[in-house]
Amino acid sequence: MKSQDLIALEELYGAQNYRPLDVVVQTAQGVWVTDVDGKKYLDCLAAYSAVNQGHCHPKIYEAFVEQARHVTLTSRAFRNDQLPLLYKKLHELTGYDMSLPMNSGAEAVETAIKTARRWGYDVKGIPENQAEIVVASGNFHGRTTTIVGFSDDPSSFKGFGPYCTEAFPMHEYGNIEDLKTKINQNTCGILIEPIQGEGGVVIPPEGYLKAVEEICRENDILFICDEIQAGLGRSGKLFAHYYENVRPDIVIIGKALSGGFYPVSAILADRHILRVIKPGEHGSTFGGNPLAAAVAVRALEVMEEEHLIERSAELGEHFAAGLRAIPSPYITHVRARGLWIGLVLDTGARPICEALKREGILCKDTHENIIRFAPPLVITKEEIDWALERIKDVLTTK
Ligand SMILES: Cc1ncc(COP(=O)(O)O)c(C=O)c1O
């Protein structure tokens, strides 16, 4: 079937909860994807950073197929021989005592919320049902009703209420003085993204993460850091919060944890926090299954073996410098951390993404006037230069 036929089917039978670019991907390898009509594109989105290791990475593929031959799902009613290895790998990689695996990012965020609240009641002594978690303006943490209930983006929350907004006071992202006014004796957690991805690669002012950590320490509050998009190398460090040398109490990961093969997410925390969750109080049929665990271990190994974090730091600087050098009247600002770049335009971003698509580059607009470039971290300097030439053409001849 050709693109137009497949698009027609999708429009007819599928819910319209996305507005994808009209490219119908059939195969992908590394940084390149090919559509059903045989046209090749450089993927500059990497499935929102889920395929940091590159599409269909052969080593992860091998682990995936190998594990699928043995056992894919046991549920947590029984133990399996892969999950302990993922726990160990996450501990060794991150230094946190323990982890709790889930599937999607939103589920891991929910897990962090439940853990923080439970800690608030059992350890901090907050009266039942009064725990509060302070969130940030411009946040994106997923799509469950609890999570969209503390979004300030109407396209996320409008029409899906009622919500419990008093349980999630919002401070202005990056503004410590405002944050201080939002905490009280019932605050059990402060939940932030170290860099806001869906917000358009928004980097908070220097010192913000450190100040959040201090506020948490001084007031007996858990610092919860959502690294689902920012983490695992995307920002040029293992975690984006490393830029300020902080150690959150709970770190939430997902996306690249599976290299794009399978939804795998988790929260990381030390024993004295995660032990608040007791048997039977939280879980998921698929969370921590052997296929997910085998894939995640391999995906993390690939990140290390192929030095993807270092590549992200080095090549990100090259990509950002190239974008900054484009003499375009439409570029307002380039925000970058590693291979994670928000190109802020003073024109609509969607038509630019459409034009880039015609040139063979896939990327995504966010918030009307921002384009996010986040290619798989296996991209080469030559491929970045190839992309820069085309981006320059589009942005200087629009
Ligand atoms: C920071 C952050 N948190 C949570 C999520 C939700 O993850 P998922 O789409 O896997 O539920 C996302 C997704 O983009 C994200 O960027």
The ligand as an SDF file (V2000), in Angstrom:
LIG
                    3D

 16 16  0  0  0  0  0  0  0  0999 V2000
    9.2710   14.5040   30.8000 C   0  0  0  0  0  0  0  0  0  0  0  0
    8.2530   13.4820   30.4100 C   0  0  0  0  0  0  0  0  0  0  0  0
    7.5800   12.8260   31.3690 N   0  0  0  0  0  0  0  0  0  0  0  0
    6.6640   11.8990   31.0780 C   0  0  0  0  0  0  0  0  0  0  0  0
    6.3330   11.6000   29.7750 C   0  0  0  0  0  0  0  0  0  0  0  0
    5.2850   10.5790   29.4780 C   0  0  0  0  0  0  0  0  0  0  0  0
    5.8440    9.4250   28.9570 O   0  0  0  0  0  0  0  0  0  0  0  0
    4.9200    8.3800   28.1460 P   0  0  0  0  0  0  0  0  0  0  0  0
    4.5110    9.0600   26.8930 O   0  0  0  0  0  0  0  0  0  0  0  0
    5.8270    7.2020   27.9100 O   0  0  0  0  0  0  0  0  0  0  0  0
    3.7790    8.0610   29.0460 O   0  0  0  0  0  0  0  0  0  0  0  0
    6.9940   12.2690   28.7420 C   0  0  0  0  0  0  0  0  0  0  0  0
    6.6500   12.0040   27.3280 C   0  0  0  0  0  0  0  0  0  0  0  0
    6.9970   12.7020   26.4310 O   0  0  0  0  0  0  0  0  0  0  0  0
    7.9770   13.2360   29.0640 C   0  0  0  0  0  0  0  0  0  0  0  0
    8.6240   13.9130   28.1100 O   0  0  0  0  0  0  0  0  0  0  0  0
  1  2  1  0
  2  3  1  0
  2 15  2  0
  3  4  2  0
  4  5  1  0
  5  6  1  0
  5 12  2  0
  6  7  1  0
  7  8  1  0
  8  9  2  0
  8 10  1  0
  8 11  1  0
 12 13  1  0
 12 15  1  0
 13 14  2  0
 15 16  1  0
M  END
$$$$
